[in-house]
């Protein structure tokens, strides 16, 4: 599909329309990421048969859709962002930055606060700052304003959850998210969304790690790693080259052989994140917490494991077919021909997770999965950083 060209009437400049840029602009307006992406996608569909559009007409189209889906207030913020709002300076410990409804909305969403509530609360904070004629504000004082607005719009429990997250941020502890699951379960999609929602720059895929190991070690040294996780048994050194059917649980045996090879790399990635105090999302089929030495990471780390699952075979088949449409290199037959093996591997992973008390997230939309996972993370944060009654305003 050819890109629609956006023309600036004032300067004559022309640039292609990019959905991603519009998403970021809408997030700054105060929309949640999912809402912003959905609206930007609708704009893209409206423009798909249009070769050129003026910047004025594009802004008007976006504004009309904002009004239709989110009301007059959001449209007004998008079209006429108050100048004095952008002039409010927030003094943070390491830097100063402009107050932004969109950035605050994004921050509140990371605390597992629904997008509509987060946006309403952020707009309430903006109004409070404007009413009191703030030109600058210290981050601790802003936090008190946010807390009071959250009590009004979402209740004290949600407001306290926000403070728990801020306490976690101030603690200097490193957050390690471990996202496991078989191929096609949605690990990469979830991890990318979490990285955006939580502002985590470090995201490591075990698929990429496996490719790196393959590139510098000969196949004789890592025979099982030369195959997919569900077909790793093909690399097992069976005595006398036994057939697959002559070995008990070959799928699991081969997979565990891969785990043993991958384990040092996974643990090294975690150790590096801890040393550098950088939050990390580690995702992949080889992320099996029961086979990782997590007891040595120390007290300055918050480790939250989770396991994704697809309990409907038809849904999994559809995902593989969609992969094939999106990427020519990811043939659907590669997975569809091994559905039984993938299913067996998933059963093993879920048994391991269930036995270890690791949360299992299954069969939901991306947004529902994100909501559940953010809830799991927030419960852990609240448990580790409880807010003491009658002392909320003193929290920094």
Buried (B, 14 or more C-beta within 10 A) or exposed (E): EEEBBBBEEEEEEEEEBBEEEBBBBBBBBBBBBBBBBBBBEBBBEBBEEEEEBEBEBBBEBBBEBBBEBBEEBBBBBBBEBBEEBEEBBBBEEEEEEEBBBBBBBBBBBBBBBBBBBBBBBBBBBBBBBEEEEBEEBEBBBBBBBBBBBBBEBBEEEBBBBBBBBBBBEEEEBBBBBBBBBBBBBBBBBBBBBBBBBBEBEBBBBBBEBBEEBEEEEEEEEBBBBBBBBBBBBBBBEBEEEEEBEEBEEBBBBBBBBBBEBBBEBBBEBBBEBBEEEBBBBBBBBBBBBBBBEBEEBEEEBBBBBBBBBBEEEEEBBBBBBEBBEEEEEBEBEBBBEBBEBBBBBBBBBBEBBEEEEBBBBBBBEEBEBBBBBBEBBBBBBBEEBEBEEEEBEEBE
